[in-house]
Amino acid sequence: MKFPTRLTALVLLVVIIGSMVGPFQNVEAAANLWDKALHFIAFGLILWSIGVLFRRLPRTLAALSALALGGAVELIQGMVGRDASWGDLLADGLGILTALLMWAVWRRFEPRTAFQTSNTR
């Protein structure tokens, strides 16, 4: 995978996690954005970032890692004065499942074989 793509994935992961655990609790309200939609989109992007950064990690394990990260974020939010919510975790999971489904459709439900057939980076 190309360096700019991997760098984009890393920056995206850091920015999303930082915004979820940082002191930005009123950003969603100020921007008139629905919090659950933000969680849905963010965790789809987190799954993509994990997939890019850890290319050899099976997608199901990447999805479980992203969901565990969502749980950790909710725990941390409860400790830093933000609202922890089961609804947020549900939105995280739905975003992850949607991203997995999109990946499966994109790959035509075939397993990943690029590492066996190509040595390009």
C-alpha positions in Angstrom: 0.0 0.0 0.0 1.3 3.4 -0.8 2.7 5.7 1.9 0.2 8.5 1.4 -2.7 6.1 1.9 -1.2 4.7 5.1 -0.4 8.2 6.4 -4.0 9.3 5.6 -5.3 6.3 7.6 -3.1 7.0 10.5 -4.0 10.7 10.6 -7.7 9.9 10.3 -7.5 7.3 13.1 -5.7 9.8 15.4 -8.1 12.7 14.6 -11.2 10.6 15.1 -10.1 9.0 18.4 -8.8 12.4 19.6 -12.2 14.1 18.9 -14.1 11.3 20.6 -12.1 11.4 23.9 -11.2 15.1 23.9 -13.0 18.0 25.4 -15.3 18.5 22.4 -18.6 17.4 23.8 -20.6 20.4 22.3 -19.1 20.2 18.8 -21.9 18.0 17.5 -24.6 20.3 18.9 -22.9 23.4 17.6 -22.6 21.9 14.1 -26.2 20.6 14.1 -25.0 17.1 13.4 -26.6 13.9 14.8 -24.2 12.2 17.2 -25.2 8.7 16.2 -24.6 9.4 12.6 -21.1 10.7 13.4 -20.3 7.5 15.3 -21.6 5.4 12.4 -19.4 7.2 9.9 -16.4 7.5 12.2 -16.3 3.8 12.9 -16.7 2.9 9.3 -13.6 5.0 8.7 -11.8 3.6 11.7 -12.3 0.1 10.3 -10.9 1.3 7.0 -7.9 2.8 8.8 -7.2 -0.4 10.7 -7.5 -2.4 7.5 -5.0 -0.1 5.8 -2.6 0.1 8.7 -2.7 -3.6 9.5 -3.1 -5.1 6.0 -2.6 -8.7 7.0 -5.1 -8.6 9.8 -8.3 -10.6 8.9 -11.2 -8.2 8.4 -13.3 -9.9 11.1 -10.5 -9.4 13.6 -10.1 -5.8 12.4 -13.9 -5.3 13.0 -13.7 -6.8 16.5 -10.7 -4.5 17.2 -12.7 -1.5 16.0 -15.7 -2.5 18.2 -13.4 -2.9 21.2 -12.0 0.5 20.5 -15.6 1.8 20.5 -16.2 0.3 23.9 -13.0 1.8 25.2 -13.9 5.2 23.8 -17.3 5.0 25.6 -15.6 4.0 28.9 -13.1 6.9 28.5 -15.9 9.4 27.7 -17.6 8.4 30.9 -14.4 9.2 32.8 -13.7 12.6 31.2 -17.1 14.2 31.8 -18.6 13.3 28.4 -21.7 11.2 27.9 -21.0 7.5 27.5 -23.9 5.8 25.7 -24.9 2.3 24.6 -26.6 4.0 21.7 -23.2 5.3 20.6 -21.7 1.8 20.8 -24.6 0.5 18.7 -24.0 3.2 16.1 -20.3 2.2 16.2 -21.1 -1.4 15.5 -23.6 -0.6 12.7 -20.9 1.6 11.1 -18.4 -1.3 11.3 -20.9 -3.8 9.9 -21.8 -1.5 7.0 -18.1 -1.0 6.2 -17.6 -4.8 6.3 -20.5 -5.3 4.0 -19.2 -2.6 1.6 -15.8 -4.3 1.6 -17.4 -7.7 0.9 -19.5 -6.3 -2.0 -16.4 -4.5 -3.4 -14.4 -7.7 -3.3 -17.4 -9.7 -4.7 -17.5 -11.8 -1.5 -14.1 -13.4 -2.4 -11.4 -13.7 0.3 -8.4 -11.4 0.0 -5.6 -13.0 -2.1 -3.4 -10.0 -3.0 -0.7 -11.0 -0.6 -0.2 -14.3 -2.2 -0.2 -13.1 -5.8 1.6 -9.7 -5.6 4.7 -8.3 -4.0 4.0 -4.7 -4.8 4.0 -2.1 -2.0 
